[in-house]
Amino acid sequence: MPPGEIPRIARDFLAGCKNPGGRRRLVAFYGGSFTGIEEPLLKRYLQAARELVEGGVVHGAKASTRPDLVTPGLMERCSRAGFVEMEIGAQSMDDAVLAASGRGHGAGDTVRAARVVREAGLGLVVQIMPGLPGEDRDSFRRTVEEIANLEPDGVRIYPTVVLKGTPLERLYRSGSYTPLTLEEAVDRTLYAYAAFSRRGSAVLRMGLPPLDPEHIAAGPHHPSFGFLVRARAFGLMAGLLQERFGSGVELEVHPHDLPELLGHRGENRRAMGFSFSFNGCLPRGTVKAKGASESGCLQPEDIIEYIL
């Protein structure tokens, strides 16, 4: 998108939104490494963002980039242009995995980039990709722990999918790479979701945005991947409460969490046969054994040791 078009497009978009003045408005530069754009073009994008912020059209801007393209100078320029958040594509914290995946950066670059982003006063979001070449469960657990130690404000979890026409497809076709099954991808993502939630980092997305199936060669892509992860969490919590209080225990959830409790196509209830009721006072994401004490109330961070 040409930088000169951004203010008009932003204003047109907001004009079609319901009550835009009552919402936090950010302009986002996603889909590549923003700070790696050639200098003349980057300067124009920063100017477009600054105009939107100074004109009160948006409250701020955010972008995604590679960790090895984060420098104090660039972050300072982004901050002056009204940026409030920077998202870095760490993908893994295992240098062997990053090398096998051809990512072009190391775990140390992510640690340094996170520090630079924080020192510039920007919010920090980190992306990780479960299932990259060379990753096993132990490697993934280490990645989650090291990312959690960076204390990001938010995390996006994108299980690795093999897209047609990519170097990863060539590895897959040659037999050198095996993608995660959908079940394993759900479990690893749930582990990360529980761990980050326990440490206070918001999980902003689980699973890739919708993709054209014609572009996918292999891998754990599902149009409702995030729902599968949440349903897996509710299934584990329900099973644990049945173990503690008996199979006849009645489970309580917030009304909006019923689909996750029942599971994808009702598989949780079909497998466990639990009865349930609603409790609008429960926090979202919680399952409670009706009438039980504190040990009868679970959230995803309480089941992390049962996931992987």
N, C-alpha and C positions, 0 to 999 in steps of 0.2 A: 504494500500500500504506500503510495507516495506520501511523504510527510505533510505536504501541503493540504492533503485531503482529510487528515485526521480531525482537525477541529470541526469541520462541517459534518463529518460522519458521526462524531461523538454527539454533537448537538441534535442531529436528526434522530439518532437512536434514543436519546433521552426524551425527546419530544413525544415519542410513542410509548414511553413507560408510564405506569401508574404511580403517581406520587413520587417522582424522582427527587424532589426536594427533601423528602423525609428519609432518604436512604444515603448510606455512605457510597460515594461514587469514585471509582478508580479507573484509570485507563491502563490497560495491560498490553505489554509488548511481549508476546509469546511466539513460540514456533521456531526458535533458533537461539543463537547466542548473541544477545543484544549488544553486549560490550565488545563483540568481535566485528561489528559492522565497520566498514571503512569510514575513516574520520569525517569526510565531508557529509556523508549521509547520517552518521551518528549525530553530528552537530545539529542537523535539521530536525531529527526526531526529538532531541532534547529540547529544542526551541518550541516544537509543537506541544510537547508536554507542559513546558513552562507556561505557554499561553493559556492552556486549558485550566491549569491550576490558578494562575494569577487572575484569570477571568471569572473564577468561581464556578466554572462548568463542572469540574471534578475536584475532589478533595486531595487527590494525589495520583501518583503513577507507580507502576511496578513492572518488573521485567524478569525474564529468565536468562541464564547464561551459564557458561562452563566455569568451573572453579579456577582453572588456570588463566581465565580472562578477567579476573577480579583484581583490581589494583586500588590503592588508596586514592590515586588521582581520579580514576574513573568513578569511584563511588562518591567522591566529593562533588564531581560534576553532576552526577545523577541527583544527589541530595539537593544541590542548588537549583536543579530544574524541577523540584517538587516531588521527586520519588520518595516513597515511604517504605518500600519493600523490595528485596532482591531475592530471587529464587535461583538456587544453584543446583546443577545436575550432578550430584555426587555419584549416584547409581550404585556404588559399592565402596566399602572401605578396605577391601582386600586388594593389594597391589597386583597380585598374581591374576586375580579375576579381571581387573581393569586392563592389564596387559593383554590377556587372552581375548578380551573383547575389543581391543583396539581403541580404547576410549581416549588415549592421548594425555591423560593426567593421572596423578597418583593420589593416594589417600591424604598425604601431606598437603596437597594443593587445596583439598576441601577444608581441612582444619584451618589453614592460613586464610582462605577466602571467607570462612565464617567469621573469623576474628576481624577481618577488614570491614566486612559488612556491618558488624556490630559497632565497630569504632566510628563508622560514618553515621551512626544513629539510625540505621535502617532496620526494618523488620527482616527476619531471616526465615526463609522457607527452603527445605531441602527435598530433592527427589531421590528415590532409590528404586532399583529395578531388580526384584528377586528373580533368580533363575538365569543370570548371565553365565556365559561359558566359564567353566572351572569352579563355579560356586557349589558348595555343599551346605548342609544344614548348619554345621559349625561355623563356616565362613559367614553365612547369613546372620547368625546370631551375633557374631562379632560386629558386623556392619551395623546392626540395629543398636547395639550397645554404644558403639563409638559415635554414631549419629545422635543418639539420645544425650550423650555427654556434651554435645555442642549446644544443647538446650535451644533448638530451633523453635520459632513460634508456630510453625506448621510443617507438615510433611505430606508429600504425595507419594503413593506407592503404586508403581506401574510394573506388574509382572511382565517379564520379557516375552514378547510375541515375535515370531519370525515373519517378516514381511518379504514379499516377493521382490526380487531384484536387488537384494542387499547382500553384503558380504556374509551376514549371518545365515542367509539362506544357502549360500555355497557351503558353509560349514555343516549345515544341517543335511544337505543333499549328499555330502561326502561321508556322512556318518560320524563326523568329528564333534557334533553337538547334538544333544538330546534336550529338547525343551521340557519344562515342567509339565506334569499332568495338571488338569484343572484342579483336582483335589489337592495336590501338593501346593499349587500356587495359592489356593484359598487358605491353606494352613499357614504357609509362610507369611502371607499378608495379615492374617489374623494375629499371628505372633507379634508382628511389628505393630499392628494397631493397638494391641493390649499393652505392649511395652512403652510405646510413645504416650499413650493415654495415662499410664501410671506415672510417667515423668512430667506430665503437664504440657506436652506438645500436641496441638490439634492435628488430627489426620484429616486433610482437606479433600483427598480423593483416593479411592482404591480402584485400580483398574483403568485401562486406557479409555479415552472417549470413544464413541461409536466409530467403527471402521467398516469400510466396504469389504465384505467377505472375500471378494475377488482379489483383494490385495494381501490376504493372509495366506502364508504357506503352511504354518504350523504354530502350535503354542496355545496357551490357556486363555484365549480371548472369549469373553462372554458378555452379551449386552447388558446383563444385570450383575456384573461381577461384584460390585460393592454390596449388593443385597445378599449374594451368596456368602460373603465373608461375615456379614452381620448375622445371617441365619445360622451359620456354623457356630458362632459365638453363643447364640441363644440355645442351640441344641446342646452344646457342652454344659452350659449353666443349668439347663433343665435336667440333664442326666446326672449332674453332680448333686443337685438338690434331691432327686429321687433316691440316690444312694444314701444320702444323709437322713432323709425323713420317710422313706418308703415310696413304693411306686404309686400309692394312692394319694400322694400329696397334691393339693391344689396349688397351681402356680399363678401368681399375680404379676401382671405387667401393665405398663402404661398403655392406654388404648391404642396409641399410634404405633406401638411395637408389636401388635398382634401378628402382622404378616411374618416378621422375623421369627417370632416364637413358633409359629406353625411350620415355618421352613419353606424352602422352594418346592412348590407343588404339594405342600402339606407333608413333606417327608419327615420333619421332626415329630409331629404329632402321630403320624402313622407308625413310626418306629418305636415311640415311647408310650403312646396311649395316655398322655396326661390330661387332666382336666385343668381348666384355667378360668380366671376371672380378671376383671379390669380394676386398676387402682390408679386413678388420675393423679394421686399425690406422689407416686413413685417417680424418681428421676428417669429420663429416657435411657434406654440401654440396660435397665436393671430387671432381674428376675427375682421374685421373692416367694418363698414357701409361705402360704397363707397361715397366719397365726404363729409363725416361728419367731425366734429371737434373732439377734444380729447375724448369727451364723447362717441364717436362712435367707440372706439377701446378698445377691452376687452381681458383680459387674465384670466386664471383660478383663480388666486388669487383675481380677481375682483368680482367673483360670489359666494364667500364662504358662504355668508348669505342666498343664495338661494338653498343650497344643502341639508342640514339636518334641 
